[in-house]
Amino acid sequence: MQPKICGVYRITFVGSEKSYYGSSKNIKERFENGHCRLLRKGMHHSYLLQRAFDKYGEKNLIFEVFEEWAPDLLIEKEQRWLDTNFVDGKPVGYNVCPFSYSSRGIQRSPCSEETREKLSRMRRGKHCSEETKQKLSLINKGKHHSPETKAKLARAMKERVLSSEARQKMAAGSIKRRGTHLSKETKKKLSLANTGKHPSLETRKKMSDAFYERWESMSEEEKQKQLKGVKNRVFTDEEKKKTSERNKQRVWSNESRKKAAKAKFGRKLSLETRQKMSEARSGRKTSDETKRKISEAKTGKKHSEKTRQKMSEERKRWWASQQSSPIDRKEAR
């Protein structure tokens, strides 16, 4: 049994001045069962070395042990030779990866539009098994993208133009997911991920348009289900407290105030809703600070003639009810 040779090796060809550098704790094993096997199959990760192998042939391949080093020095010594194979980040030898410790920065073979279309068509319609999905999930758990990668992904998504077919598929998937409930853990993760994020006005408009478009596409039955879910929802004390604290810290812009006022204008509340609001407000005392804020907000405001007339009629009606007897007031109700 031959002893294992640990060090840096080089691959080149007769008639070529370019080289491929690598390192291994067992150089012979790496060459015979690694490089040679893949080159013969036409599957080597370095497309530059594969092209040279196809051009010059195996008989002109020269493999040599370049330097022998201890295992803990392999990365450092290989990197020294790799640096000679790259100029301004571009390969001048047969290596495609500029780093000896990872595949970061690897130079891939450029694909033509025809090749890309073939690859896309070949992968289309393929679905991973549940076992494969589980394995991928375990592999990617705990991994985080760098800010640079996140920016690239965001830019790519913004520039992406979806076809009508893709939009229809996404819409169908969204309808299929309706009625499903997220786990508390997932909700917490989403909450933490979105904390502090503020969508731009353009994004808000897009979200609003998408919501109304989705609402219009719903059937009457689906709309009723959505409305029923909102009306019958019962908030816990904890949820109410959180909502209250969140709204206290919220600062409304003048534009938002106008929109809210416009949305409420002319809206008539049912007797049941009024009763609920009355019960919720009964016994509540307004703090001095709140009174001051209300006073400041009302300072300089003038009611329109129509509003004044309505207020006057309401006062007259209230005063007439106070002047009547308890029996009359009961009958008036």
Secondary structure, DSSP 8 states (H G I E B T S, - for coil): ------EEEEEEETT----EEEEESSHHHHIIIIIIHHHHHT--S-HHHHHHHHHH-GGGEEEEEEEE--GGGHHHHHHHHHGGGEETTEESSS---S-SS-STT-------HHHHHHHHHHHTT----HHHHHHHHHHHTT----HHHHHHHHHHHHH----HHHHHHHHHHHHHHTT----HHHHHHHHHHHTT----HHHHHHHHHHHHHHHHHS-HHHHHHHHHHHHT----HHHHHHHHHHHHH----HHHHHHHHHHHTT----HHHHHHHHHHHTT----HHHHHHHHHHHTT----HHHHHHHHHHHHHHHHHHHS-HHHHHHH-
